Amino acid sequence: MLWSTLLMSLREIRRNTLRSLLTMLGVIIGVGAVVVLVTLGKGASARVESDIAKLGNNLLIVSPGASRRGPAANTARAFERADVAAIRREVSGIAALAPAAQKQTLVVAGNRNWNTPVIGTTPDYLEVRGYTVASGRAFTDSEATSGSAVVVLGQTVREELFGGQDPIGQQVRIGRVPAEVIGVLSPKGQAAMGQNQDDIVLMPLATYQRRIAGNNDISSIYVSAAEGRPTILVQNQIESLLRQRRRPTGEDDFNVRDMAEIAATMASATGAMTALLGAIAGVSLLVGGIGIMNIMLVSVTERTREIGIRLSIGALPGEVLLQFLIEAVVLSSLGGLLGILSGLTGGWFAAHKLDVPFVVVPQIVLVAFLFSAAVGVIFGILPARRAARLNPIEALRHE
């Protein structure tokens, strides 16, 4: 009986194809909107996590200045080599550590020039920040301590200064300081905050301090926590040590930023926004359900005589109720399937245009389909009950 009722429902839907499509439109739009928004939200979260990971593995960034805004943030003194040595010596669970100082400087090669951040640091900077050398080599510890005039270029700087030529062994001028190019970094692209991570020049910290900056200041200390070591424990140790060294009493004149915590915060914010947009899109499913109910009520009115004939020749009210209920469920389910298809297609195109990963969430797709089917049951029950309760004699008299 169920199979024959299903076939009868499909025949009625096919007989009014245009009306059926218009009826399903609300469900299609609702399901499609939910799938698109959740897919883009998950893709955006994945993009944020990927961009934060590009900054370095288990990365902590130690900077002078209070974490809150105010005079302390502007008057804090820079770090010294002794601070770096103390962190390296007394803080446990560190995989690598790299002091750094930075200045926006004009770099010249031949008749071409480029204004770029020049970073004085140690060889560990590449490990801490997750850089790899594409060609040439990084500077060595001996070059870093002796103050050799060598540099490693980011991909953007290489392209701007040398185009398609091989820069290894070529001379560049950093400000007024001549230096030899010994390596080129592999590209990393944009970071989470929008900065171009390939627009940099690395040189030994001693060379930078003596010949570029003219002082021994260290503006940042990059710390990579050991694998399996919670970054919060390393952060607490660094804060305690620097508090003793720099300001035993009063407010901190430094801050330690945990990139993993920032990534989690941004991912949480993105997830909350995705859930909100998905809930708003879900409202259109209710609108689609109301549309199904209205059309089914019209269908009951149009088919009153047919219902009366079926009841008069022995059809049970439950069979009539089941027929109209199945019609409503089939309409909403087909709308759900078409909505999922359109949502995945639209999500793929949108992800491609916005340059975020296309992340399909099977659970959301399944929930969207089940919800669309439930809409058919909920909003189809009223027209179905109305059809089942018709008086056969009155129905037969209906014109």
Secondary structure, DSSP 8 states (H G I E B T S, - for coil): -HHHHHHHHHHHHHHTHHHHHHHHHHHHHHHHHHHHHHHHHHHHHHHHHHHHHHT-TTEEEEEES-SSSSHHHHH---B-HHHHHHHHHH--SEEEEEEEEEEEEEEEETTEEEEEEEEEE-THHHHHHT--EEEE----HHHHHHT--EEEE-HHHHHHHHTTS--TT-EEEETTEEEEEEEEE----B-TTS-BTTS-EEEEHHHIIIIIISS--B-EEEEEE-TTS-HHHHHHHHHHHHHHHH-SSSS-SEEEEEHHHHHHHHHHHHHHHHHHHHHHHHHHHHHHHHHHHHHHHHHHHHTHHHHHHHHHTT--HHHHHHHHHHHHHHHHHHHHHHHHHHHHHHHHHHHHHHT------HHHHHHHHHHHHHHHHHHHHHHHHHHHT--HHHHHH--
